[in-house]
Amino acid sequence: MLKRFFILCSGVDKDLVYSCSNGEQNKYAGIGATVFFTAVMAFIASSYALFTVFDQVYTAVFFGIIWGLLIFNLDRFIVSTIKKRDRFRDEFIQATPRIVLAFIIAIVISKPLEIKIFQKEIETVLLKEKNDMAMANKKQVANYFKSDLDKNKTETDSLKSAINKKEKEVSQLYDSYITEAEGTAGTKKMGKGPIYKEKRAAYDLASRQLDSLKASNSKLITEKEKRAQTLQTELDQKVSQTQPIIEGFDGLMSRIDALNKLPWLPSFFIMLLFLAIETSPIIAKLLSPRGEYDFKQEDAEMGIKSILEQNRYQSDQQKQSNAEIYDKVYADLKNDKDLYQYKRKSALELLKLQSDNYVEKQKKTL
């Protein structure tokens, strides 16, 4: 049962191959098995590749089956159309387009499986790229909000600096009138004299100004700090909104790009393996000697060609005979008087009609 199935996969003529020896049948069963398992590998590879795109198992399996059947049909067609002849050069020239097609199919099949085999290494590359993208994105978003944040911070620092400056001024005025009262500075006369009163009045004025400045600037500082928190919240939201896009950067194209960044030698050998699998039916067909099936197939083709050539010869002979018969018939009719009189009468009637028609046209013109 399995042998019959693989023979069916090889694309040979069942009636011819079953009339051959068991060894000849096994040869084509092996070729058919290679065609079948190549299609299975194509199904697995395409299903995984499509799963990375759609992230849906049933969709990936459905299209994977279609792709596997397409590869199966192509391989079966390639193998079945290569016919053994006496010259290897003619066979190779005949198989060249099919070998090129096998190269293309092997590359298409191997790439998704390479992605699966080197999945951990690819995920490491993708993780590094995602981190780089996240840092670059955060920097870009920060640059977008930088001008507003810097302006807000500068204004806040300016308000705080004005308060600090006024506090230093008040502190200096306080020390000035205290040392004047103690007699350790200024006039160096202990007691609350006129100078002390002037300094005390200056301190009281500056203290009131400080209180007023603190009241007004504190309100503005609170507003600026709220504005800074709002800007920082918007920045964080912007980063959070773009993060899922970066996290989703693991599709088929990005994985292929990550695979190309890995050492090429392991990937190259895997592609060679699939290339060998894909071209093995063709190579086996080219290298194998002509067998019983090939001779029987050629004999059947020669029989059909002989029948076609015979039919073509008979058709040509029939055309030639009919031509000679009709030549003799028309030669005999050429000397027939009745036919001559009939043709003469018809010609006279036609000439009269043409003459009458010409006269009528001349009359209308005049």
CORWOCOR-V441098 format. One record per backbone hydrogen bond with DSSP energy under -0.5 kcal/mol. CO is the residue of the C=O (numbers start at 1). NH is the residue of the N-H. Records with the same first field share a line. If there is no record, write none. Layout:
CO->NH ; NH
//
This chain:
1->5
2->6
3->7
4->8
5->9
6->10
7->11 ; 12
8->11
12->14
13->17
14->18
15->19
16->19
17->20
21->25
22->26
23->27
24->28
25->29
26->30
27->31
28->32
29->33
30->34
31->35
32->36
33->37
34->38
35->39
36->40
37->41
38->42
39->43
40->44
41->45
42->46
43->47
44->48
45->49
46->50
47->51
48->52
49->53
50->54
51->55
56->60
57->61
58->62
59->63
60->64
61->65
62->66
63->67
64->68
65->69
66->70
67->71
68->72
69->73
70->74
71->75
72->76
73->77
74->78
75->79
76->80
77->81
78->82
79->82
81->83
86->88
87->91
88->92
89->93
90->94
91->95
92->96
93->97
95->99
96->100
97->101
98->102
99->103
100->104
101->105
102->106
103->107
104->108
105->109
106->110
107->111
108->112
109->113
110->114
111->115
112->116
113->117
114->118
116->119
118->122
119->123
120->124
121->125
122->126
123->127
124->128
125->129
126->130
127->131
128->132
129->133
130->134
131->135
132->136
133->137
134->138
135->139
136->140
137->141
138->142
139->143
140->144
141->145
142->146
143->147
145->149
146->150
147->151
148->152
149->153
150->154
151->155
152->156
153->157
154->158
155->159
156->160
157->161
158->162
159->163
160->164
161->165
162->166
163->167
164->168
165->169
166->170
167->171
168->172
169->173
170->174
171->175
172->176
173->177
174->178
175->179
176->180
177->181
178->182
179->183 ; 184 ; 185
181->191
185->188
188->190
191->193
193->197
194->198
195->199
196->200
197->201
198->202
199->203
200->204
201->205
202->206
203->207
204->208
205->209
206->210
207->211
208->212
209->213
210->214
211->215
212->216
213->217
214->218
215->219
216->220
217->221
218->222
219->223
220->224
221->225
222->226
223->227
224->228
225->229
226->230
227->231
228->232
229->233
230->234
231->235
232->236
233->237
234->238
235->239
236->240
237->241
238->242
239->243
240->244
242->246
243->247
244->248
246->249
248->250
251->255
252->256
253->257
254->258
255->259
256->260
257->261
258->261
259->262
263->267
264->268
265->269
266->270
267->271
268->272
269->273
270->274
271->275
272->276
273->277
274->278
275->279
276->280
277->281
279->283
280->284
281->285
282->286
283->287
284->288
291->295
292->296
293->297
294->298
295->299
296->300
297->301
298->302
299->303
300->304
301->305
302->306
303->307
304->308
305->309
306->310
307->311
308->312
309->313
310->314
311->315
312->316
313->317
314->318
315->319
316->320
317->321
318->322
319->323
320->324
321->325
322->326
323->327
324->328
325->329
326->330
327->331
328->332
329->333
330->334
331->335
332->335
333->336
336->340
337->341
338->342
339->343
340->344
341->345
342->346
343->347
344->348
345->349
346->350
347->351
348->352
349->353
350->354
351->355
352->356
353->357
354->358
355->359
356->360
357->361
358->362
359->363
360->364
361->365
362->366
//
